[in-house]
Amino acid sequence: MKIKHKICFAIGVIVLTNFTACNIKSKENVDSGKSVYELKASKKALKKEQEFTNPFVKGKMTYKILEYKENKSLKDAQIEKSSIEEPHNQYVKQEVGEKHRKLDDFVNDDTSMKKDSVFITIKLKISNIDAEGMTKKDEFTSYEITLFGGNPVNHYYPVYFSEAGKADKEQKFHYRIKKGETKEVVLGYFVQREDLKTLVGTISNSEIQFKLK
């Protein structure tokens, strides 16, 4: 596993151990005795047109969903298969940490989605009011914009980022945005079709929960 994926895995573990902030609660699986997670949709979930902030940066950074699309194939989304990152840490229909999902679990050779999968793209407006990054003042990560859906809950990390490699060739989900600057980006996710009805977005393990449509 590459270093960046080890880092992502560590982030995933931290997020999953703090799910209660997102109305995601653990319960015991009777068959295995292991914990699984259930999603309790928040009545305070922000509407699509509402801006939301990132509580994990110093200063103020705002986001707004401009467009949500369910794509039957990567071709429909006008995205090359080579631009997709391996979807590590996709906790789908399993107990936490049981296994990773691979690209071929979601996509056919012709870039169409497998029968039970959908490729979600969201167009996001990011505005840096006066925020600073953790390591570099104008560098941030889009990897913390994650999706949740289903019961037991499935956790979806982005697998595509329109700014990939522009800020850091190794950290593909990093981007640069200066104070006072606004930019529009596109994020892509592989999602189980049956989870579309309950799908919501979050920023890591914060209490923020936003609707996608």
N, C-alpha and C positions, 0 to 999 in steps of 0.2 A: 504494500500500500504506500503511495507517495506521501510525502510529508504533509502536503496541503490537505489530503484526505484524512490523515490522522488528526489534524487540527479540526477539521469539519466534524469528524466523529466525536471528538471531545466536546465540541460545542453542542452536538446533538444530545449527548448524554446529559449535559448540564441542563439543557432545555427540558428534556423529558423528566428529569427529577424535580422540576419546578412547575409542572403543568397546572397546579391548582390555581395559579394566578390567572390562567386563561380559561377557567371553568372546565378544566379537563382533569378528571379525577380517577384515581387508581382503584381497582377492585381485584379481588382474587379470582383467578380462573380455576373452577372446580376440578376440571380434568387434569390440569398440570400443577396446580398449586402456585403458579407464577402470576405476577401482576400484569394486568392488561389495563387499557385506559379508555375511558368513556368521555365523549365530548358533550358538554352542556352549553348549548348556544346562548350567548349573552343577549339579554333583552336590551342592553345598552350598546350593542354592536353598531358601529358607525355606518351610515349609509354610504353608498358608492361615491356620491358627489361631495362628501365631507372630507376636509383635510384632517390628517392625523400627524402626530409628532413622534419622534424617536427618543425614548427616554434614556437611551444608552450612549448618547453623545453629549459632550459639553457644549452648552448653548442650545440653539433652536434650529431644528431641521424639520421641514414639513413635507408630507407626501399627499398625493391625490390620485385616485384611480381614474384614468381618462378613458380606458377601453378594456373590456373583458371579452375574450373570444375562446370558444371551444372548437378546436381544430381536429379534423379527422385524420390529418396527415401532416408531416413536416412540410410537405410541398404546399399544402393549403396555407400554412403559416408563413410561407416564403422563407424558410430557414433550412440551411444545408445540414445534413446529418453530421458532417464533420465539425459543425459549430456546437454540437451538443456535448456537454460534459457527462461523464459516467454518473448515473444517478445513485450515488452512494447514500446510504442511510435513508432509504425510502421505506418507512415502517408500514408495510401494506399487508393486511390480513395475516398478522403474526404477532407474537409477543415481542416486546421491545428487545432489540439487539439480537434477534434470532438469526437474521441473515441480511445481506445487502441485496438490492435489486440491480440487475444489469440492463444495459441499453436494449439488448435483444429481448428482454422480458416485456418491453413496451412497444418496440417498433419493428415492423416487418422490413424485408429487404427493399421494398418499393417505397419506403418511408411512411406507409400507412400505419395507423395504430392497430395494435392487437385488439381483439374483439371487446375485451373488458376495460380498455384504456382510452383516455382522451388526452390530447396535448393542449394544455391551457396556456394562453398568452395574456399577459396584462401589460397595458401601456401605463406607465407611471410618471407623473410629474414630480420632480424632486426640487425643492427650494431650500437653499442654504441661507438662513436668515443671519445667524452669527455663530454657527456650529464649528467645532474643531474635532478632527479625528483623534483616535487614541494614540497612534504612532506618528502619523504625519498630519499636519494641520488641515490639509485640504483633501485627505484621502479617507474614504469610507468603504463599507462593504454592503452589498445588496443581498448577501447570503442569509441575513437575518430576517428577510421578508419571506415567511414560510406560510404554508397552507395546511389546514386541518379539516378533516371530514370523516363521517361515518361513526359507527359505534360497534365494536371498540374503535377508538380513534386511529386514523391513519395520518401520518405526518409527512408532508411533502416539502422537500427542499427544491430550490430552483436548479434547473439543469441547463438553462440557456440565459445569457445576458448579452444584450446588444452592445455593451461597452467592454466586453471581455478582452482582456489583455492590453487595454489602452493605458491603464494606470500602472499595472504590474503584470508582466508576462506569466509569472508563476501563480499569482493569486488572481484567477480569472474573474472573480466576482467583485473585485475592487474597482472603484471609480474615483475620479477627482472632481471636486466641485468647490469653488472658492466662495467665501462669504459674499452674499449679495447675488450669487449666480443661481439660475434656474435651468434645469435640463430635463428632457424627456427620454426615458429609457424603456426597453421592453424586457420582461422576464418571462421565462417559459418553464412549465412544470408538467410532469407526467402524473396523471390523476386517475384513480379507479372510477369508472363511469358511475357506479352505484353511489359514489360519495358526492356527486355534483349537487344534490339537493341540500346537503348540510354544509357545503364547503364555505369556509371563512378564512380570512387572512389574519396573521398576527405578526408582531415584531418580536422575535425570539420568545422569551417567557414573560413578556410584559402583560399588563391587564388590558392592553389595547387589542380590540378585536374588530375587524372591519369587513363589511360585506363587499362582495366582488361584483354583484349584479342586482 
